[in-house]
Amino acid sequence: MTQSTSKCPIILVDDDPDILLSLQQTLSLEDYDCQGFESALDALNKIDRYWPGVIITDINMPYMNGLEFLRAIQSIDPQLQVIVLTGHGDIELAVKAMREGAYDFLEKPFATRKLIEVIERAADKRRLVFENRDLRDELAAQSGPGPRILGQSPAIRQLKQVLNRIKDAPADVLIHAETGCGKDLVARFLHDHSHRAKAPFVAINCGAIPEAMIESELFGHEAGAFTGANKKRIGKIAYADGGTLFLDEIESMPMALQIKLLRVLEERQVEPLGSNKVVDLNIRVIAASKVDLLKLSQSDDFRNDLYYRLNVVQVSIPPLRERVEDIPLLLENFMRVAAARYQLPCPEPSAQRIAILKQHPWPGNVRELRNLAERWILMGESTAFNDETHSAQTKQMSLQEQMARFEKTVIQDALNTHRGRLKPIQQELDLARKTLYEKMKKYQLEKQDFKTDA
């Protein structure tokens, strides 16, 4: 078995329950994640364009045979890899399936080694499909206008997949993340890489505008609508027409305004203060919160109906402590940007320094790392790392705790490099399989979190 091949998920379809069970057991022994179905129709519900694995199907089945199943799969994604299993009398159908796009076929009975070899080749081809798609998306994102989302950790790869899927969807989006994770960056990314990119992007921090002014800021007003309203004002919502309205810290919006915002979201119309005319809107609303809005709504501190109206598509941004393998790339980027801004040289961090950064809990997330990079460029390494937030943590940890943190980081890096494949990790770290499993369990590391190639 080649080390370059990760264990892809497999969908297995055969109407004979004995054969199905036998193949599932065989593939499970080879460490494959295998889902078995006796009906092609049931299996079809589990497949979409983003499914990363290989499909194995019998050719001769009731209701929907293997050839019909293949055609249905091809309509979902012509680049899904399908292996057809056939009896001696069905060779002609199998050849026809190959002509229509099946990856390969195997005649029953077949050797396990032969099946695994075909799966590996099909998995490599499917992986290449995703790599090419990711490369095209990445090139488009890097060459286009607007911000970039940096990182190759599993969590960030998954975030990029989600953003690329929803960037042109008309649905409103709710972003949830801790402070400093880049909620505004994600909102701007969605706007700048969507078909709304040439229209306005209007950002409002609901927690920064005085409560007395926020209604006028959002909805606008007519002249004379209230004391001091000397002239007509176009509100932020109307100004965003055709583009994107970004409401940051939505949890800070006063309850009375939440009712009005809900009406805007439902009707896509806004009525300025002092006016009897409504203004039609074509906007996409992106809201962001650092707290759990569902819990707030359950405690009556946020409108329940507004939460469910905003939560059509939810995007979660991982905190930096859950993507420590991205720290070297982020740090280099922030240091280069700071060096260019201040016209100062950009030093190269040592491996020891990177290891220390990976052990830090990063309560301020990416913003904290960016601030560190700027201090490093402006004041030097020793001054930047003399900060209590980066020294007290390590000083308070015992030697055993520091070694455990380092060991977890090494295993995480290996899992990310090999995308969850345990055999090459065993060889790289010189660990027995049982020992590696025990350490992964100790540090709550799951290989499936690192194995997606989508």
C-alpha positions as CSV (number, residue, x, y, z in Angstrom):
1,M,0.0,0.0,0.0
2,T,1.5,3.3,-1.0
3,Q,2.2,5.8,1.7
4,S,1.0,8.7,-0.4
5,T,-2.6,7.5,-0.2
6,S,-4.8,8.5,2.7
7,K,-7.6,6.3,3.9
8,C,-10.6,7.7,2.0
9,P,-14.2,7.1,3.0
10,I,-16.0,4.5,1.0
11,I,-19.7,4.0,0.1
12,L,-20.4,0.3,-0.7
13,V,-23.6,-0.8,-2.4
14,D,-24.7,-4.4,-2.8
15,D,-28.2,-5.9,-2.5
16,D,-26.8,-9.1,-1.1
17,P,-26.5,-8.6,2.7
18,D,-23.9,-11.4,3.1
19,I,-21.6,-9.9,0.4
20,L,-22.1,-6.5,1.8
21,L,-21.2,-7.5,5.3
22,S,-18.1,-9.4,4.0
23,L,-16.8,-6.5,2.0
24,Q,-17.4,-4.1,4.9
25,Q,-15.4,-6.3,7.3
26,T,-12.6,-6.6,4.7
27,L,-12.3,-2.9,4.2
28,S,-12.6,-2.1,7.9
29,L,-9.6,-4.4,8.5
30,E,-7.7,-2.3,6.0
31,D,-8.6,0.8,8.1
32,Y,-11.2,2.2,5.7
33,D,-14.2,4.1,6.9
34,C,-16.9,2.2,5.0
35,Q,-20.7,2.8,4.8
36,G,-22.7,-0.1,3.4
37,F,-26.1,0.1,1.7
38,E,-28.4,-2.6,0.2
39,S,-30.1,0.0,-1.9
40,A,-28.6,2.4,-4.4
41,L,-31.3,4.9,-3.7
42,D,-30.4,5.1,0.0
43,A,-26.7,5.5,-0.9
44,L,-27.5,8.3,-3.3
45,N,-28.8,10.5,-0.5
46,K,-25.3,10.4,1.1
47,I,-23.5,11.7,-2.0
48,D,-22.8,15.2,-3.1
49,R,-20.2,17.1,-5.1
50,Y,-18.1,17.6,-2.0
51,W,-18.0,13.9,-0.9
52,P,-14.3,13.0,-0.9
53,G,-14.3,9.2,-1.2
54,V,-14.8,6.2,-3.5
55,I,-18.0,4.5,-4.4
56,I,-18.2,0.7,-4.9
57,T,-21.4,-0.7,-6.4
58,D,-22.7,-4.0,-7.6
59,I,-24.1,-3.9,-11.2
60,N,-27.1,-6.2,-10.9
61,M,-29.5,-4.8,-8.3
62,P,-33.3,-4.2,-8.1
63,Y,-35.0,-0.8,-8.3
64,M,-31.9,1.0,-9.4
65,N,-29.1,-1.1,-10.9
66,G,-25.4,-0.2,-10.9
67,L,-25.6,1.5,-14.4
68,E,-28.5,3.7,-13.3
69,F,-26.8,4.4,-10.1
70,L,-23.6,5.5,-12.0
71,R,-25.6,7.9,-14.2
72,A,-27.2,9.4,-11.1
73,I,-23.8,9.9,-9.5
74,Q,-22.4,11.4,-12.7
75,S,-25.2,14.0,-12.6
76,I,-24.1,15.0,-9.2
77,D,-20.4,15.2,-10.0
78,P,-18.8,13.6,-13.1
79,Q,-15.5,13.4,-11.3
80,L,-16.8,11.0,-8.5
81,Q,-14.9,7.7,-8.8
82,V,-17.1,4.6,-9.1
83,I,-15.9,1.0,-9.0
84,V,-18.3,-1.5,-10.4
85,L,-18.5,-5.1,-9.1
86,T,-19.9,-7.7,-11.5
87,G,-20.6,-11.3,-11.9
88,H,-19.5,-13.3,-15.0
89,G,-22.8,-12.8,-16.8
90,D,-22.7,-9.0,-16.4
91,I,-19.4,-8.2,-18.1
92,E,-21.1,-6.4,-20.9
93,L,-22.9,-4.1,-18.5
94,A,-19.6,-3.4,-16.7
95,V,-17.9,-2.5,-19.9
96,K,-20.8,-0.2,-20.7
97,A,-20.4,1.4,-17.3
98,M,-16.7,2.0,-18.0
99,R,-17.6,3.8,-21.2
100,E,-20.1,6.0,-19.3
101,G,-17.5,7.1,-16.7
102,A,-16.9,4.3,-14.1
103,Y,-13.4,4.3,-12.9
104,D,-12.9,0.5,-13.1
105,F,-14.7,-2.8,-12.6
106,L,-13.9,-6.0,-10.8
107,E,-15.3,-9.5,-11.7
108,K,-16.5,-11.6,-8.7
109,P,-14.8,-13.3,-7.1
110,F,-11.7,-11.1,-6.7
111,A,-8.7,-11.0,-4.4
112,T,-8.7,-8.5,-1.6
113,R,-5.3,-7.2,-2.7
114,K,-6.8,-6.4,-6.2
115,L,-9.7,-4.5,-4.6
116,I,-7.4,-2.4,-2.4
117,E,-5.1,-1.5,-5.3
118,V,-8.1,-0.3,-7.4
119,I,-9.5,1.7,-4.4
120,E,-6.1,3.3,-3.9
121,R,-5.8,4.4,-7.5
122,A,-9.4,5.7,-7.5
123,A,-8.8,7.5,-4.2
124,D,-5.7,9.2,-5.6
125,K,-7.7,10.4,-8.6
126,R,-10.5,11.7,-6.4
127,R,-7.9,13.5,-4.2
128,L,-6.4,15.1,-7.3
129,V,-9.8,16.4,-8.2
130,F,-10.1,18.2,-4.9
131,E,-6.5,19.5,-5.0
132,N,-7.2,21.0,-8.4
133,R,-10.4,22.5,-7.2
134,D,-8.8,23.9,-4.1
135,L,-5.9,25.3,-6.2
136,R,-8.3,27.0,-8.5
137,D,-10.3,28.5,-5.5
138,E,-7.1,29.5,-3.8
139,L,-5.7,31.2,-6.9
140,A,-8.9,33.0,-7.4
141,A,-8.9,34.1,-3.8
142,Q,-5.3,35.2,-3.8
143,S,-5.4,37.0,-7.2
144,G,-8.7,38.7,-6.6
145,P,-9.4,41.8,-4.5
146,G,-10.0,41.8,-0.8
147,P,-8.5,40.0,2.2
148,R,-6.9,36.5,2.3
149,I,-7.7,33.8,4.8
150,L,-4.3,32.2,5.5
151,G,-3.7,28.7,6.9
152,Q,-3.7,25.1,5.9
153,S,-4.8,23.5,9.1
154,P,-7.9,21.1,8.9
155,A,-10.1,23.7,10.6
156,I,-9.1,26.5,8.2
157,R,-9.3,24.2,5.1
158,Q,-12.9,23.4,6.2
159,L,-13.7,27.1,6.8
160,K,-12.4,27.9,3.3
161,Q,-14.6,25.1,1.8
162,V,-17.7,26.5,3.5
163,L,-17.0,30.1,2.4
164,N,-16.4,29.1,-1.2
165,R,-19.7,27.2,-1.2
166,I,-21.8,30.0,0.3
167,K,-20.1,33.1,-1.1
168,D,-22.8,33.7,-3.8
169,A,-25.7,32.2,-2.0
170,P,-28.5,34.7,-1.2
171,A,-28.9,33.4,2.3
172,D,-28.0,35.6,5.3
173,V,-25.0,34.4,7.4
174,L,-24.3,34.3,11.1
175,I,-20.6,34.3,12.0
176,H,-19.6,33.0,15.5
177,A,-16.1,33.3,16.9
178,E,-14.1,34.5,19.9
179,T,-12.7,38.0,20.0
180,G,-9.8,38.4,17.7
181,C,-10.5,35.5,15.4
182,G,-11.2,37.7,12.3
183,K,-15.0,37.9,12.0
184,D,-14.7,41.1,10.0
185,L,-12.1,39.4,7.7
186,V,-14.5,36.5,7.0
187,A,-17.4,38.9,6.3
188,R,-15.2,41.0,3.9
189,F,-14.0,37.8,2.2
190,L,-17.6,36.7,1.6
191,H,-18.4,40.0,0.1
192,D,-15.3,40.6,-2.0
193,H,-15.4,37.1,-3.5
194,S,-19.1,37.2,-4.3
195,H,-21.1,38.6,-7.2
196,R,-21.9,41.6,-4.9
197,A,-18.2,42.6,-4.8
198,K,-18.7,45.8,-6.8
199,A,-21.6,47.0,-4.6
200,P,-21.2,48.6,-1.1
201,F,-19.9,46.7,1.9
202,V,-21.4,48.5,4.9
203,A,-20.0,47.5,8.3
204,I,-21.7,48.5,11.6
205,N,-20.4,47.7,15.1
206,C,-23.6,47.5,17.0
207,G,-21.7,47.8,20.3
208,A,-19.9,51.0,19.3
209,I,-22.8,53.2,18.3
210,P,-24.7,55.0,21.1
211,E,-28.1,53.5,21.6
212,A,-29.8,56.9,21.0
213,M,-28.2,57.1,17.5
214,I,-28.2,53.5,16.3
215,E,-31.8,53.6,15.0
216,S,-31.1,56.6,12.8
217,E,-27.7,55.2,11.7
218,L,-29.4,51.9,10.6
219,F,-32.7,53.1,9.1
220,G,-32.0,56.7,8.2
221,H,-34.5,59.6,8.7
222,E,-36.4,62.3,7.0
223,A,-35.7,66.0,7.7
224,G,-37.6,67.0,10.9
225,A,-38.1,63.4,12.0
226,F,-36.7,64.4,15.4
227,T,-35.0,67.3,17.1
228,G,-31.7,67.9,15.3
229,A,-32.7,66.1,12.1
230,N,-32.1,69.1,9.9
231,K,-31.8,67.2,6.6
232,K,-32.7,63.8,5.2
233,R,-30.2,61.0,5.9
234,I,-29.8,57.7,4.1
235,G,-29.5,54.9,6.6
236,K,-26.7,52.3,6.5
237,I,-29.2,49.6,5.6
238,A,-30.4,51.4,2.5
239,Y,-26.9,52.4,1.6
240,A,-25.9,48.7,1.4
241,D,-28.5,48.1,-1.3
242,G,-27.1,45.7,-3.9
243,G,-24.3,44.7,-1.6
244,T,-23.6,43.4,1.9
245,L,-24.6,44.7,5.4
246,F,-22.3,43.5,8.1
247,L,-23.6,43.8,11.7
248,D,-20.8,43.1,14.1
249,E,-21.5,42.4,17.8
250,I,-25.2,41.8,16.9
251,E,-25.8,40.7,20.5
252,S,-25.4,44.4,21.6
253,M,-28.3,45.6,19.5
254,P,-31.1,47.0,21.7
255,M,-34.2,44.7,21.9
256,A,-36.5,47.3,20.4
257,L,-34.3,47.6,17.3
258,Q,-34.1,43.8,17.0
259,I,-37.9,43.8,16.1
260,K,-37.3,46.4,13.4
261,L,-34.3,44.5,12.0
262,L,-36.4,41.2,11.9
263,R,-38.9,43.0,9.8
264,V,-36.2,44.2,7.4
265,L,-34.8,40.7,7.1
266,E,-38.2,39.2,6.4
267,E,-39.6,41.8,4.0
268,R,-36.3,43.2,2.5
269,Q,-37.7,46.7,3.0
270,V,-36.7,49.6,5.2
271,E,-38.8,52.5,6.4
272,P,-36.7,55.6,7.4
273,L,-37.7,57.5,10.6
274,G,-40.4,60.1,9.9
275,S,-41.3,58.5,6.5
276,N,-44.4,56.6,5.4
277,K,-42.7,55.1,2.4
278,V,-40.7,51.9,2.4
279,V,-37.5,51.4,0.4
280,D,-37.1,48.0,-1.3
281,L,-33.8,46.3,-0.6
282,N,-31.5,43.8,-2.3
283,I,-29.0,43.1,0.4
284,R,-27.2,40.2,2.0
285,V,-26.9,40.5,5.8
286,I,-23.9,39.0,7.6
287,A,-24.2,39.2,11.4
288,A,-21.4,38.3,13.8
289,S,-21.3,37.5,17.5
290,K,-18.6,36.5,20.0
291,V,-21.3,34.9,22.3
292,D,-23.7,32.1,21.8
293,L,-26.8,33.8,20.5
294,L,-28.9,30.6,21.0
295,K,-28.2,30.7,24.8
296,L,-28.9,34.5,24.8
297,S,-32.3,33.9,23.1
298,Q,-33.2,31.1,25.5
299,S,-32.6,33.5,28.4
300,D,-34.6,36.2,26.7
301,D,-31.6,38.5,26.2
302,F,-31.8,38.2,22.4
303,R,-34.9,37.7,20.3
304,N,-35.5,34.1,19.5
305,D,-37.2,34.8,16.2
306,L,-34.3,37.1,15.1
307,Y,-31.8,34.4,16.0
308,Y,-33.4,31.8,13.8
309,R,-33.9,34.3,11.0
310,L,-30.2,35.2,11.1
311,N,-29.0,31.6,11.5
312,V,-29.8,30.4,8.0
313,V,-26.1,29.7,7.4
314,Q,-23.7,29.6,10.4
315,V,-20.0,30.0,10.0
316,S,-17.7,29.2,13.0
317,I,-14.1,30.5,13.0
318,P,-11.7,28.3,14.9
319,P,-9.7,30.0,17.7
320,L,-5.9,30.1,17.2
321,R,-5.3,27.5,19.9
322,E,-7.1,25.0,17.7
323,R,-5.0,25.7,14.6
324,V,-1.5,26.1,16.0
325,E,0.0,24.6,12.8
326,D,-1.0,27.9,11.1
327,I,1.1,30.0,13.5
328,P,4.3,30.0,11.4
329,L,2.5,31.2,8.2
330,L,0.5,33.8,10.0
331,L,3.5,35.1,11.9
332,E,5.5,35.4,8.7
333,N,2.7,37.3,7.0
334,F,2.2,39.7,9.9
335,M,5.9,40.3,10.3
336,R,6.4,41.0,6.5
337,V,3.4,43.4,6.5
338,A,4.7,45.2,9.6
339,A,8.3,45.4,8.2
340,A,7.0,46.9,4.9
341,R,4.8,49.4,6.8
342,Y,7.6,50.6,9.1
343,Q,10.4,50.1,6.5
344,L,12.4,47.9,8.9
345,P,14.1,44.5,8.3
346,C,12.1,41.4,8.8
347,P,13.9,38.7,11.0
348,E,13.3,35.0,10.7
349,P,11.9,33.4,13.8
350,S,13.9,30.4,15.2
351,A,12.4,26.9,15.5
352,Q,12.6,27.2,19.3
353,R,10.6,30.5,19.2
354,I,8.0,28.9,16.9
355,A,7.7,26.0,19.4
356,I,7.1,28.5,22.2
357,L,4.4,30.3,20.2
358,K,2.6,27.0,19.5
359,Q,2.4,26.3,23.3
360,H,0.8,29.7,24.1
361,P,-3.0,29.6,24.7
362,W,-3.6,32.8,22.6
363,P,-6.6,34.2,24.5
364,G,-6.5,37.2,22.0
365,N,-6.4,34.8,19.0
366,V,-5.0,36.0,15.7
367,R,-5.2,39.7,16.7
368,E,-2.9,38.9,19.6
369,L,-0.4,37.2,17.2
370,R,-0.6,40.2,14.8
371,N,0.2,42.6,17.7
372,L,3.1,40.4,18.8
373,A,4.5,40.5,15.2
374,E,4.3,44.3,15.1
375,R,6.1,44.6,18.5
376,W,8.8,42.2,17.2
377,I,9.4,44.4,14.2
378,L,9.3,47.7,16.1
379,M,11.1,46.8,19.3
380,G,13.0,43.6,18.7
381,E,12.5,40.0,19.7
382,S,13.6,40.2,23.3
383,T,11.3,43.1,24.0
384,A,8.3,41.5,22.2
385,F,8.7,38.3,24.2
386,N,9.2,40.0,27.5
387,D,5.4,40.5,27.6
388,E,3.7,38.8,30.5
389,T,1.1,37.2,28.3
390,H,3.9,35.2,26.7
391,S,6.2,34.5,29.6
392,A,3.9,33.9,32.6
393,Q,2.1,31.0,31.0
394,T,5.3,29.0,30.5
395,K,6.7,30.0,33.9
396,Q,3.6,28.7,35.6
397,M,3.7,25.3,33.8
398,S,5.7,22.4,35.2
399,L,8.3,20.6,33.1
400,Q,5.9,17.7,32.6
401,E,3.2,20.1,31.4
402,Q,5.5,21.8,29.0
403,M,6.7,18.5,27.6
404,A,3.1,17.3,27.2
405,R,2.3,20.5,25.3
406,F,5.3,20.0,23.0
407,E,4.5,16.3,22.4
408,K,0.9,17.2,21.5
409,T,2.1,19.8,19.1
410,V,4.5,17.4,17.4
411,I,1.7,14.8,16.9
412,Q,-0.7,17.4,15.6
413,D,1.9,18.6,13.1
414,A,2.4,15.0,11.9
415,L,-1.3,14.4,11.6
416,N,-1.7,17.5,9.6
417,T,1.3,16.7,7.3
418,H,0.1,13.2,6.6
419,R,-3.6,14.1,6.7
420,G,-4.6,11.6,9.3
421,R,-2.6,8.6,7.9
422,L,-1.2,6.7,10.9
423,K,1.3,4.4,9.2
424,P,3.6,7.2,7.9
425,I,3.2,9.0,11.3
426,Q,4.4,5.8,13.1
427,Q,7.5,5.7,10.9
428,E,8.2,9.4,11.2
429,L,7.9,9.5,15.0
430,D,9.2,5.9,15.5
431,L,6.1,5.0,17.5
432,A,4.3,1.6,17.8
433,R,0.7,1.8,16.6
434,K,-0.7,1.1,20.1
435,T,1.5,3.9,21.6
436,L,0.4,6.4,18.9
437,Y,-3.3,5.5,19.5
438,E,-2.8,6.0,23.3
439,K,-1.1,9.4,22.9
440,M,-3.8,10.5,20.4
441,K,-6.5,9.5,23.0
442,K,-4.6,11.3,25.7
443,Y,-4.5,14.6,23.7
444,Q,-8.0,14.1,22.3
445,L,-6.8,14.0,18.7
446,E,-9.0,12.3,16.1
447,K,-7.5,11.2,12.8
448,Q,-10.7,12.0,10.9
449,D,-10.2,15.7,11.8
450,F,-7.1,15.8,9.7
451,K,-7.9,13.5,6.8
452,T,-10.3,15.5,4.7
453,D,-8.9,16.6,1.3
454,A,-11.9,18.5,0.1
